[in-house]
Amino acid sequence: MRDGGGPDQRIGVLQDEVRQLHRAIASHAIVDQAIGVVLVLGGLAPEQGWDVLKEVSQHTNTKLREIAGQVVAWTSGGPLDKDVRHALDVALARAKAAAQPLAPRA
């Protein structure tokens, strides 16, 4: 007996993989859009956007893709959870402060 089952089983496995890839692509697109929103809101460098979303995700104990979805929907008038909004404000302030060069002392 061979591993992998018959053709019908292999087709089913491949169909599952295709569905998972479609979800991953959609999720990645939403995260990329949310990073763009964060960059515009905070006037941040591109590499900081991911860090801000990750920080919000960690501080709200919410999956990053869910945070990203809320942020993107919020730009079109959708709701943004108050805890997410607070964590986003804090993370943006922290990222802005980190990006500011220190002024030379006189």
GROMACS elastic network, one bead per residue, 0.5 to 0.9 nm:
[ bonds ]
;  ai    aj funct       b0    kb
    1     5     6  0.86345   500
    2     5     6  0.67932   500
    2     6     6  0.87865   500
    3     6     6  0.88787   500
    4     7     6  0.85970   500
    4     9     6  0.74825   500
    4    10     6  0.66036   500
    5     8     6  0.79366   500
    5     9     6  0.57707   500
    5    10     6  0.66542   500
    6     9     6  0.53957   500
    6    10     6  0.63599   500
    6    11     6  0.87215   500
    7    10     6  0.50702   500
    7    11     6  0.60727   500
    7    12     6  0.85845   500
    8    11     6  0.50951   500
    8    12     6  0.62299   500
    8    13     6  0.87290   500
    9    12     6  0.50477   500
    9    13     6  0.62757   500
    9    14     6  0.86763   500
   10    13     6  0.50639   500
   10    14     6  0.61826   500
   10    15     6  0.85720   500
   11    14     6  0.50840   500
   11    15     6  0.60857   500
   11    16     6  0.86176   500
   12    15     6  0.50560   500
   12    16     6  0.62330   500
   12    17     6  0.86641   500
   13    16     6  0.51502   500
   13    17     6  0.63047   500
   13    18     6  0.87562   500
   14    18     6  0.62075   500
   14    19     6  0.86863   500
   15    18     6  0.50710   500
   15    19     6  0.62644   500
   15    20     6  0.86632   500
   16    19     6  0.51236   500
   16    20     6  0.62192   500
   16    21     6  0.86386   500
   17    20     6  0.50716   500
   17    21     6  0.61628   500
   17    22     6  0.86503   500
   18    21     6  0.50586   500
   18    22     6  0.62063   500
   18    23     6  0.87078   500
   19    22     6  0.51236   500
   19    23     6  0.63149   500
   19    24     6  0.86446   500
   20    23     6  0.51370   500
   20    24     6  0.61384   500
   20    25     6  0.86484   500
   21    25     6  0.61122   500
   21    26     6  0.85940   500
   22    25     6  0.51708   500
   22    26     6  0.62487   500
   22    27     6  0.85703   500
   23    26     6  0.51560   500
   23    27     6  0.60211   500
   23    28     6  0.84875   500
   24    27     6  0.50461   500
   24    28     6  0.60017   500
   24    29     6  0.85746   500
   25    28     6  0.50931   500
   25    29     6  0.62238   500
   25    30     6  0.87639   500
   26    29     6  0.51572   500
   26    30     6  0.63736   500
   26    31     6  0.87401   500
   27    30     6  0.52005   500
   27    31     6  0.62408   500
   27    32     6  0.86451   500
   27    65     6  0.62573   500
   27    68     6  0.86802   500
   27    69     6  0.85353   500
   28    31     6  0.51025   500
   28    32     6  0.61383   500
   28    33     6  0.86325   500
   28    65     6  0.79976   500
   29    32     6  0.50835   500
   29    33     6  0.62058   500
   29    34     6  0.86335   500
   30    33     6  0.50653   500
   30    34     6  0.61421   500
   30    35     6  0.85971   500
   30    65     6  0.72397   500
   30    68     6  0.61216   500
   30    69     6  0.61781   500
   30    72     6  0.71759   500
   31    34     6  0.50304   500
   31    35     6  0.61542   500
   31    36     6  0.86697   500
   31    50     6  0.84696   500
   31    53     6  0.86177   500
   31    64     6  0.78191   500
   31    65     6  0.61340   500
   31    66     6  0.89521   500
   31    67     6  0.85139   500
   31    68     6  0.51738   500
   31    69     6  0.73972   500
   31    72     6  0.85728   500
   32    35     6  0.50872   500
   32    36     6  0.64007   500
   32    37     6  0.88576   500
   32    50     6  0.86214   500
   32    68     6  0.82936   500
   33    36     6  0.50684   500
   33    37     6  0.64185   500
   33    38     6  0.87805   500
   33    68     6  0.77290   500
   33    69     6  0.89128   500
   33    71     6  0.87844   500
   33    72     6  0.66562   500
   34    38     6  0.61957   500
   34    39     6  0.85775   500
   34    49     6  0.82165   500
   34    50     6  0.88750   500
   34    53     6  0.79933   500
   34    67     6  0.83758   500
   34    68     6  0.50596   500
   34    69     6  0.73231   500
   34    70     6  0.85727   500
   34    71     6  0.58784   500
   34    72     6  0.54645   500
   35    38     6  0.50566   500
   35    39     6  0.61526   500
   35    40     6  0.87029   500
   35    46     6  0.78768   500
   35    48     6  0.85458   500
   35    50     6  0.60877   500
   35    52     6  0.83235   500
   35    53     6  0.72281   500
   35    68     6  0.77975   500
   36    39     6  0.50832   500
   36    40     6  0.63123   500
   36    41     6  0.86263   500
   36    46     6  0.79910   500
   36    49     6  0.72145   500
   37    40     6  0.52269   500
   37    41     6  0.60899   500
   37    42     6  0.85364   500
   37    49     6  0.84709   500
   37    71     6  0.74612   500
   37    72     6  0.72411   500
   37    75     6  0.80101   500
   38    41     6  0.50700   500
   38    42     6  0.59658   500
   38    43     6  0.80075   500
   38    44     6  0.76774   500
   38    48     6  0.87043   500
   38    49     6  0.57604   500
   38    50     6  0.86678   500
   38    52     6  0.75327   500
   38    53     6  0.78860   500
   38    71     6  0.83639   500
   38    88     6  0.86744   500
   38    92     6  0.78120   500
   39    42     6  0.53443   500
   39    43     6  0.54018   500
   39    45     6  0.66743   500
   39    46     6  0.65200   500
   39    48     6  0.76092   500
   39    49     6  0.57262   500
   40    43     6  0.52043   500
   40    44     6  0.70672   500
   41    44     6  0.79476   500
   41    92     6  0.80834   500
   42    45     6  0.88604   500
   42    49     6  0.88367   500
   42    92     6  0.58157   500
   42    93     6  0.77859   500
   42    95     6  0.79970   500
   42    96     6  0.67537   500
   43    96     6  0.76907   500
   44    47     6  0.81683   500
   44    48     6  0.62565   500
   44    49     6  0.70928   500
   44    92     6  0.84776   500
   44    95     6  0.74459   500
   44    96     6  0.67085   500
   44    99     6  0.76228   500
   45    48     6  0.55471   500
   45    49     6  0.72335   500
   45    99     6  0.81574   500
   46    49     6  0.56847   500
   46    50     6  0.79740   500
   47    50     6  0.64197   500
   47    51     6  0.74035   500
   48    51     6  0.52127   500
   48    52     6  0.62755   500
   48    53     6  0.88476   500
   48    95     6  0.68913   500
   48    99     6  0.88857   500
   49    52     6  0.52411   500
   49    53     6  0.64125   500
   49    54     6  0.86315   500
   49    92     6  0.89881   500
   49    95     6  0.88184   500
   50    53     6  0.52542   500
   50    54     6  0.60761   500
   50    55     6  0.85723   500
   51    54     6  0.50265   500
   51    55     6  0.60629   500
   51    56     6  0.86189   500
   51    91     6  0.85528   500
   51    95     6  0.83710   500
   52    55     6  0.51196   500
   52    56     6  0.62531   500
   52    57     6  0.85961   500
   52    88     6  0.72705   500
   52    91     6  0.55006   500
   52    92     6  0.64886   500
   52    94     6  0.87307   500
   52    95     6  0.71021   500
   53    56     6  0.51178   500
   53    57     6  0.61044   500
   53    58     6  0.86160   500
   53    64     6  0.66999   500
   53    67     6  0.72327   500
   53    68     6  0.72812   500
   53    88     6  0.76482   500
   53    91     6  0.81072   500
   54    57     6  0.50242   500
   54    58     6  0.61626   500
   54    59     6  0.86141   500
   54    63     6  0.89191   500
   54    64     6  0.63457   500
   54    67     6  0.89461   500
   55    58     6  0.51211   500
   55    59     6  0.60724   500
   55    60     6  0.85115   500
   55    87     6  0.78390   500
   55    88     6  0.81817   500
   55    91     6  0.65029   500
   56    59     6  0.51967   500
   56    60     6  0.60430   500
   56    61     6  0.81884   500
   56    62     6  0.80848   500
   56    64     6  0.79525   500
   56    67     6  0.75098   500
   56    84     6  0.66616   500
   56    85     6  0.87559   500
   56    86     6  0.88167   500
   56    87     6  0.52734   500
   56    88     6  0.57147   500
   56    90     6  0.85659   500
   56    91     6  0.66973   500
   57    60     6  0.54028   500
   57    61     6  0.56977   500
   57    62     6  0.50034   500
   57    63     6  0.58318   500
   57    64     6  0.51313   500
   57    65     6  0.86537   500
   57    66     6  0.84131   500
   57    67     6  0.63784   500
   57    84     6  0.81827   500
   57    87     6  0.84975   500
   58    61     6  0.50547   500
   58    62     6  0.67518   500
   58    63     6  0.80473   500
   58    64     6  0.81873   500
   59    62     6  0.79409   500
   59    83     6  0.89218   500
   59    84     6  0.84708   500
   59    87     6  0.66193   500
   60    63     6  0.86985   500
   60    83     6  0.67542   500
   60    84     6  0.64253   500
   60    87     6  0.71404   500
   61    64     6  0.89826   500
   62    65     6  0.84449   500
   62    66     6  0.66926   500
   62    67     6  0.67161   500
   62    84     6  0.88843   500
   63    66     6  0.52901   500
   63    67     6  0.64690   500
   63    68     6  0.87417   500
   64    67     6  0.50380   500
   64    68     6  0.61081   500
   64    69     6  0.85715   500
   65    69     6  0.61074   500
   65    70     6  0.86689   500
   66    69     6  0.50140   500
   66    70     6  0.62737   500
   66    71     6  0.86417   500
   67    70     6  0.51741   500
   67    71     6  0.61944   500
   67    72     6  0.86568   500
   67    80     6  0.89924   500
   67    84     6  0.74708   500
   68    71     6  0.51176   500
   68    72     6  0.61424   500
   68    73     6  0.85169   500
   69    72     6  0.52403   500
   69    73     6  0.60517   500
   69    74     6  0.84030   500
   70    73     6  0.51146   500
   70    74     6  0.58877   500
   70    75     6  0.87991   500
   70    78     6  0.74617   500
   70    79     6  0.71032   500
   70    80     6  0.58800   500
   70    81     6  0.79422   500
   70    84     6  0.86800   500
   71    74     6  0.50364   500
   71    75     6  0.66922   500
   71    78     6  0.85017   500
   71    79     6  0.86614   500
   71    80     6  0.68205   500
   71    84     6  0.89393   500
   71    85     6  0.89525   500
   72    75     6  0.54864   500
   72    76     6  0.73418   500
   72    78     6  0.83442   500
   73    76     6  0.54119   500
   73    77     6  0.67031   500
   73    79     6  0.72352   500
   73    80     6  0.80759   500
   74    77     6  0.50487   500
   74    79     6  0.55899   500
   74    80     6  0.58586   500
   75    78     6  0.68928   500
   77    80     6  0.89678   500
   79    82     6  0.89330   500
   80    83     6  0.84263   500
   80    84     6  0.66360   500
   80    85     6  0.62368   500
   81    84     6  0.51230   500
   81    85     6  0.60999   500
   81    86     6  0.86368   500
   82    86     6  0.61161   500
   82    87     6  0.85568   500
   83    86     6  0.51174   500
   83    87     6  0.61193   500
   83    88     6  0.84411   500
   84    87     6  0.51035   500
   84    88     6  0.59428   500
   84    89     6  0.85393   500
   85    88     6  0.50073   500
   85    89     6  0.61352   500
   85    90     6  0.86413   500
   86    89     6  0.51395   500
   86    90     6  0.62517   500
   86    91     6  0.85874   500
   87    90     6  0.51207   500
   87    91     6  0.60132   500
   87    92     6  0.84614   500
   88    91     6  0.50928   500
   88    92     6  0.59624   500
   88    93     6  0.84852   500
   89    92     6  0.51805   500
   89    93     6  0.61567   500
   89    94     6  0.86029   500
   90    93     6  0.51743   500
   90    94     6  0.61567   500
   90    95     6  0.86152   500
   91    94     6  0.50656   500
   91    95     6  0.60832   500
   91    96     6  0.85535   500
   92    95     6  0.50748   500
   92    96     6  0.60603   500
   92    97     6  0.85219   500
   93    96     6  0.51459   500
   93    97     6  0.61379   500
   93    98     6  0.85852   500
   94    97     6  0.51720   500
   94    98     6  0.61768   500
   94    99     6  0.86733   500
   95    98     6  0.50705   500
   95    99     6  0.61916   500
   95   100     6  0.88077   500
   96    99     6  0.51186   500
   96   100     6  0.63912   500
   97   100     6  0.53253   500
   97   101     6  0.84522   500
   98   101     6  0.77516   500
  100   103     6  0.86936   500
  102   105     6  0.88338   500
